[in-house]
Amino acid sequence: MSIEELARENVRALTPYQSARRLGGNGDVWLNANEYPIAVEFELTQQTLNRYPECQPKLVIERYAEYAGVKPEQVLVSRGADEGIELLIRAFCEPGKDAVLYCPPTYGMYSVSSEAFNVECRTVPTLADWQLDLPAIAENIEGVKVIYVCSPNNPTGQLINPQDFRVLLEMARGKALVVADEAYIEFCPQATLAGWLNEYPHLVVLRTLSKAFALAGLRCGFTLANEEVINLLMKVIAPYPLSTPVADIAAQALSPQGINAMRERVAEILVNRQYLIAALHDVACVEQVFDSETNYVLARITASSAVFKSLWDQGIILRDQNKQPSLSGCLRITVGTRTECERTIAALREQPGLTATEGV
């Protein structure tokens, strides 16, 4: 028997998540992973690398709870929000019996994590405006234990209507967890659902330091939930999920100075996003630019695969979303520095647009 045959059947059939780094490229303008474009400097203050770290570093938990407006016992820290996605499936879904539900087009790790654990993935495509199709979710909720909703949604960039979240939470009460993935919430902080935790015992909110905090390389994320949920996740999390250097830098990033610096970065990104959206509207090959509440912009582009390749060859790496449901011809562009945005616009202006006949 080969090694391949020894592996679980569902793992043999699994297509891994195609992260920005896995897709590669030799660029100097990286606009494909929704990272902050400039490195932020930190110095380590902890040198006790001979000792195992705390499972849940107290200072990190306390500072994040204060930042998010929740209690420390409602916070779990993990290796990115991606680990939070996985822990929820491990703790709440019985393989071969329960299901996970999500609404494409959306983040790809919901399906990869479910499939890896042999948990059924149920999809309910969003409506034309990328809002939730609540009647279709109601028809498919039987047997579902975890519902993932990304808001603002990746890769489309829009917020999910709060009233729809309330309807979904009532629909799932006593049946399933509703997980609001808020990886990009710092770009629209007024829209967070963290304040709803006391009202909904089955609400879970995912957060990260990867985007606005400019710490994608740190791999540090948070799960906000009621204490009962957090206690169950603590049963399945690894003994030492955060290394000492990660906890050290995360605590610094969550200090009052660190949070102020994050808010300054957000303000800068929002100005650059405004420039990028306005400039995209004046590019011949751009057919449609979608509104965004995030640090990226989705655009429908003529001959998008050829444009993607042309920019790739020039060292400008975007994210192709062609294969996602309802996103044919769409490229996602991270908002970089002003110079990176200008270079991208200049490269797009060199691409051919629709001819008069094609535009009819």
Residue pairs with C-beta under 8 A, 6 or more apart in sequence:
4 12
8 118
10 115
10 116
10 118
11 116
13 115
14 112
14 115
14 116
15 112
16 22
16 112
17 108
17 109
17 112
18 108
19 33
20 30
20 32
20 33
20 317
20 319
21 33
23 32
25 32
25 312
25 317
26 315
27 312
27 315
27 316
27 317
28 315
29 315
29 316
29 317
29 336
29 340
29 343
29 344
30 37
30 317
30 334
30 336
31 296
31 316
31 317
31 318
31 319
31 333
31 334
31 335
31 336
31 340
31 344
32 317
32 318
32 319
32 332
32 334
33 216
33 319
33 334
34 154
34 184
34 211
34 294
34 295
34 296
34 334
35 210
35 211
35 214
35 216
35 334
36 211
36 212
36 213
36 214
36 216
36 265
36 269
36 295
37 334
37 336
37 337
37 340
38 214
38 337
39 214
40 214
40 215
40 261
42 249
42 252
42 253
44 245
44 248
44 249
45 248
45 252
46 244
46 245
46 247
46 248
48 244
49 244
49 245
51 244
52 239
52 240
53 240
53 242
53 243
53 244
53 247
54 247
55 234
55 237
55 239
55 240
55 241
56 76
56 77
56 234
57 77
57 242
57 247
57 250
57 251
59 247
59 251
60 77
60 220
60 242
60 247
60 250
60 251
60 254
61 72
61 75
61 77
62 72
63 251
63 254
63 255
64 75
64 77
64 207
64 222
64 254
65 71
65 72
65 74
65 75
67 254
67 259
68 75
68 192
68 194
68 207
68 222
68 224
69 194
69 195
70 194
70 197
70 224
71 227
73 227
73 230
74 197
74 224
74 225
74 226
74 227
74 230
75 222
75 223
75 224
75 230
76 84
76 87
76 222
76 223
76 225
76 230
76 233
76 234
76 237
77 220
77 221
77 222
77 241
77 242
77 247
77 250
78 84
78 87
78 220
78 221
78 222
78 223
78 237
78 241
78 242
79 219
79 220
79 221
79 241
79 242
80 208
80 210
80 219
80 220
80 221
81 181
81 183
81 206
81 207
81 208
81 210
81 221
81 222
81 223
82 109
82 113
82 221
83 221
83 237
83 241
84 206
84 221
84 222
84 223
84 233
85 109
85 110
85 113
85 148
85 179
85 181
85 206
86 113
86 116
86 117
87 223
87 233
87 236
87 237
88 146
88 177
88 179
88 204
88 223
88 233
89 100
89 113
89 114
89 117
89 119
89 146
90 117
90 236
91 232
91 233
91 235
91 236
92 98
92 145
92 146
92 177
92 232
93 99
93 100
93 114
93 117
93 119
93 145
93 146
94 119
94 145
95 117
95 118
95 119
96 118
96 119
97 143
98 119
98 120
98 143
98 144
98 145
99 119
99 120
99 121
99 122
99 143
99 144
99 145
100 110
100 114
100 119
100 120
100 121
100 122
100 144
100 145
100 146
100 147
100 148
101 122
101 123
101 124
101 137
101 140
101 141
101 144
101 146
101 147
101 148
101 176
102 110
102 111
102 121
102 122
102 123
102 124
102 147
102 148
102 149
103 123
103 124
103 125
103 126
103 132
103 133
103 137
103 149
104 123
104 125
104 126
104 324
104 325
105 125
105 126
105 130
105 153
105 155
105 156
105 321
105 324
105 325
105 326
105 327
106 126
106 148
106 150
106 153
106 154
106 156
107 148
107 150
107 153
107 154
107 181
107 183
110 121
110 148
111 121
111 123
114 120
114 121
115 121
120 143
122 140
122 144
124 132
124 133
124 136
124 137
124 140
125 133
125 136
125 325
125 326
126 132
126 133
126 326
127 133
128 326
129 158
130 153
130 156
130 158
130 326
131 160
131 161
131 164
132 149
132 160
132 161
132 164
132 168
134 164
134 167
134 168
134 171
137 147
137 168
137 171
138 171
141 147
141 171
141 172
141 175
141 176
144 172
144 175
144 176
145 175
145 176
145 177
146 176
146 177
146 179
147 168
147 172
147 176
147 177
147 178
147 179
148 179
148 181
149 160
149 165
149 168
149 178
149 179
149 180
149 181
150 181
150 183
151 159
151 160
151 165
151 180
151 181
151 182
151 191
151 193
152 158
152 159
152 184
152 185
152 187
152 188
152 191
152 292
152 293
152 294
153 159
153 160
154 181
154 183
154 184
154 294
154 296
155 296
155 298
155 319
155 321
155 324
155 327
155 330
155 332
156 290
156 298
156 327
157 290
157 291
157 292
157 293
157 294
157 296
157 297
157 298
158 290
158 291
158 292
158 293
159 188
159 191
159 293
162 191
162 193
165 178
165 180
165 193
168 178
169 178
169 196
169 200
169 202
169 203
172 178
172 202
173 200
173 202
174 202
176 202
177 202
177 203
177 204
177 229
178 200
178 202
178 203
178 204
179 204
179 205
179 206
180 193
180 203
180 204
180 205
180 206
181 206
182 192
182 193
182 194
182 205
182 206
182 207
183 206
183 207
183 208
183 210
183 211
184 211
184 212
184 293
184 294
184 295
185 191
185 192
185 207
186 211
186 212
186 213
186 262
186 263
186 266
187 211
187 212
187 266
187 269
187 270
187 293
187 294
187 295
188 293
188 294
191 293
192 205
193 203
193 205
194 205
194 224
196 203
197 203
197 205
197 224
197 225
197 226
198 226
201 226
201 228
201 229
202 229
203 225
203 226
204 223
204 224
204 225
204 229
205 223
205 224
205 225
206 221
206 222
206 223
206 224
207 221
207 222
207 223
207 224
208 220
208 221
208 222
209 215
209 218
209 220
209 221
209 250
209 253
210 216
210 218
210 219
210 220
210 221
211 295
212 262
212 265
212 266
212 269
212 295
213 253
213 258
213 262
214 262
214 265
215 249
215 250
215 253
218 246
218 249
218 250
219 246
220 242
220 246
220 249
220 250
223 229
223 230
223 233
225 233
242 250
252 258
253 259
253 262
269 295
269 335
272 335
272 336
272 337
272 338
272 341
273 292
273 295
273 297
273 335
275 338
275 341
276 297
276 333
276 335
276 341
276 344
276 345
277 289
277 291
277 292
277 297
279 341
279 342
279 345
280 286
280 289
280 297
280 299
280 333
280 345
280 348
281 289
283 345
283 348
283 349
283 351
283 353
284 302
284 349
284 351
284 352
284 353
284 354
285 301
285 302
285 303
285 307
285 348
285 351
285 352
285 353
285 354
286 299
286 300
286 301
286 302
286 348
286 353
287 299
287 300
287 301
287 302
287 329
287 354
288 299
288 300
289 297
289 298
289 299
290 297
290 298
290 299
290 300
292 298
295 334
295 335
296 332
296 333
296 334
296 335
297 332
297 333
297 335
298 321
298 327
298 330
298 331
298 332
298 333
299 330
299 331
299 333
300 329
300 330
301 307
301 329
301 330
301 331
301 348
301 351
302 329
302 351
302 352
302 353
302 354
302 358
303 351
303 352
304 320
304 322
304 329
304 330
304 331
305 320
305 322
306 351
307 331
307 348
307 351
308 318
308 320
308 331
310 347
310 350
310 351
311 317
311 318
311 344
311 347
311 348
312 318
314 347
316 343
316 344
316 347
318 331
318 332
318 333
318 344
319 331
319 332
319 333
319 334
320 331
321 327
321 330
321 331
321 332
322 328
322 329
322 330
324 330
333 344
335 341
336 344
